[in-house]
């Protein structure tokens, strides 16, 4: 028992020493080729494993190049946390698992016999939201595997050759994805990483120019996207890495209160002459696809205000409402925005007035029978919910006048509202006058017989605006 207790204490001590050992391993400061596994609490898609460059820097999406040379692990964690707070607006704890270069080499040597190479991903840097396809948005785990940044048109590259200052230049990638370089002429670089471009130039320089060239390529400036409209800081922003629509909206200071995040437009120009539509407009719902839509240089992002719809008439809260959904129906607008229809509202003849091609058009919808789930509202639509017209009862009834019409009201219901027949009423001669002008028609209803026998099959349903006349009996 005593032995077991001592072994337990030793095991805990070793764990503590191991934890502190990682911190102490960086006591001389983080160095080039060290590996850092960066974890952001509660933000799995921001976790990365990076290798420190020869300059002592790392590159991180949105944050760009960060100098960590000589910092301890705790200092690096603090610096990363401040950057996430500044650029991502996240107040999250950052943890860094540190592996020195020498230790990493030993670990790789030990596990070399069991290492299984992973097939390289063929996904492009800018997966598009393709129109007319069944492509599904990326899952959370897929989004976290953001591919390495590949050079695109309009990036600015700084190319340096060790010991050859005359061959060190700063060049901009052309529309065709190429750069012009001394001695070598036009070089295609689009779709390659900075390291791949460096190796490509080294290979070309070896062919008759330099014996053992050492080339480094640094992306000095990335291609830009442009953000307009309802954001706090509209302007142009560099695509420093694989940035999604959400990333760039964050860079632009976030959305204003009245921004329509369900219909953000992205206008993209395609340089391929074979492209049937060189300019395409994508409409993105930021909440649904904002983290899956990757941007390309020269994309124009337009954030518009919410459109408005108007609901007036026989509803509980008439007014002007934001059109926050692209699939909002008139029934939903009446029910959820305007508080619902009044009891005597005529949902059988709801009118939607819409401007189309410079002229006003009216749609008459029967929402009493069908919710019209395939009829979607557009900006500035006006929904009018009318009250049912009153019915009128005249003649030999105890209380002549107009009465509110309700759905499924019958002739006998109307007579009851009017207090019933007088003593001299010809109840079986009751007539219903329906329609206006030349379209008027008269329907005879034997109300006396219906009330005496209970035969409701001869009763009829009224329509709003009907006039009921009860004549006097001559007997």
Rosetta blueprint (number, residue, H / E / L):
1 X L
2 X H
3 X H
4 X H
5 X H
6 X H
7 X H
8 X H
9 X H
10 X H
11 X H
12 X H
13 X H
14 X H
15 X H
16 X H
17 X H
18 X H
19 X H
20 X H
21 X H
22 X H
23 X H
24 X H
25 X H
26 X L
27 X L
28 X L
29 X L
30 X L
31 X L
32 X L
33 X L
34 X L
35 X E
36 X E
37 X E
38 X E
39 X E
40 X E
41 X L
42 X L
43 X L
44 X H
45 X H
46 X H
47 X L
48 X E
49 X E
50 X E
51 X E
52 X L
53 X L
54 X L
55 X L
56 X L
57 X E
58 X E
59 X E
60 X E
61 X L
62 X L
63 X L
64 X E
65 X E
66 X E
67 X E
68 X L
69 X L
70 X L
71 X L
72 X L
73 X H
74 X H
75 X H
76 X H
77 X H
78 X H
79 X H
80 X H
81 X H
82 X H
83 X H
84 X H
85 X H
86 X H
87 X H
88 X L
89 X L
90 X L
91 X L
92 X L
93 X L
94 X E
95 X E
96 X E
97 X E
98 X E
99 X E
100 X L
101 X H
102 X H
103 X H
104 X H
105 X H
106 X H
107 X H
108 X H
109 X H
110 X H
111 X H
112 X H
113 X H
114 X H
115 X L
116 X L
117 X L
118 X L
119 X L
120 X L
121 X L
122 X L
123 X L
124 X L
125 X L
126 X L
127 X L
128 X L
129 X L
130 X L
131 X L
132 X L
133 X L
134 X L
135 X L
136 X L
137 X L
138 X L
139 X L
140 X H
141 X H
142 X H
143 X H
144 X H
145 X L
146 X L
147 X L
148 X L
149 X L
150 X L
151 X L
152 X L
153 X L
154 X L
155 X L
156 X E
157 X E
158 X E
159 X E
160 X E
161 X E
162 X L
163 X L
164 X L
165 X H
166 X H
167 X H
168 X L
169 X E
170 X E
171 X E
172 X E
173 X L
174 X L
175 X L
176 X L
177 X L
178 X E
179 X E
180 X E
181 X E
182 X L
183 X L
184 X L
185 X E
186 X E
187 X E
188 X E
189 X L
190 X L
191 X L
192 X L
193 X L
194 X H
195 X H
196 X H
197 X H
198 X H
199 X H
200 X H
201 X H
202 X H
203 X H
204 X H
205 X H
206 X H
207 X L
208 X L
209 X L
210 X L
211 X L
212 X L
213 X L
214 X L
215 X E
216 X E
217 X E
218 X E
219 X E
220 X E
221 X E
222 X L
223 X L
224 X E
225 X E
226 X E
227 X E
228 X E
229 X E
230 X L
231 X E
232 X L
233 X L
234 X L
235 X E
236 X E
237 X E
238 X E
239 X L
240 X L
241 X L
242 X L
243 X L
244 X E
245 X H
246 X H
247 X H
248 X H
249 X H
250 X H
251 X H
252 X L
253 X L
254 X L
255 X E
256 X L
257 X L
258 X L
259 X E
260 X L
261 X L
262 X L
263 X L
264 X E
265 X E
266 X E
267 X E
268 X E
269 X E
270 X L
271 X L
272 X L
273 X L
274 X L
275 X L
276 X L
277 X L
278 X L
279 X E
280 X E
281 X E
282 X E
283 X E
284 X E
285 X L
286 X H
287 X H
288 X H
289 X H
290 X L
291 X L
292 X L
293 X L
294 X E
295 X L
296 X L
297 X L
298 X L
299 X L
300 X E
301 X E
302 X E
303 X E
304 X L
305 X E
306 X L
307 X E
308 X E
309 X E
310 X E
311 X E
312 X E
313 X E
314 X L
315 X E
316 X L
317 X L
318 X L
319 X E
320 X E
321 X E
322 X E
323 X E
324 X L
325 X L
326 X L
327 X L
328 X L
329 X E
330 X H
331 X H
332 X H
333 X H
334 X H
335 X H
336 X H
337 X H
338 X L
339 X L
340 X L
341 X E
342 X L
343 X L
344 X L
345 X E
346 X L
347 X H
348 X H
349 X H
350 X E
351 X E
352 X E
353 X E
354 X E
355 X E
356 X E
357 X L
358 X L
359 X E
360 X E
361 X E
362 X E
363 X E
364 X E
365 X E
366 X L
367 X L
368 X L
369 X L
370 X L
371 X L
372 X L
373 X L
374 X L
375 X L
376 X E
377 X L
378 X L
379 X L
380 X L
381 X L
382 X E
383 X E
384 X E
385 X E
386 X L
387 X E
388 X L
389 X L
390 X L
391 X E
392 X E
393 X E
394 X E
395 X E
396 X L
397 X E
398 X L
399 X L
400 X L
401 X E
402 X E
403 X E
404 X L
405 X L
406 X L
407 X L
408 X L
409 X L
410 X E
411 X H
412 X H
413 X H
414 X H
415 X H
416 X H
417 X H
418 X L
419 X L
420 X L
421 X E
422 X L
423 X L
424 X L
425 X E
426 X L
427 X H
428 X H
429 X H
430 X E
431 X E
432 X E
433 X E
434 X E
435 X L
436 X L
437 X H
438 X H
439 X H
440 X L
441 X E
442 X E
443 X E
444 X E
445 X E
446 X L
447 X H
448 X H
449 X H
450 X H
451 X H
452 X H
453 X H
454 X L
455 X L
456 X H
457 X H
458 X H
459 X L
460 X L
461 X E
462 X L
463 X L
464 X L
465 X L
466 X L
467 X E
468 X E
469 X E
470 X E
471 X L
472 X E
473 X L
474 X L
475 X L
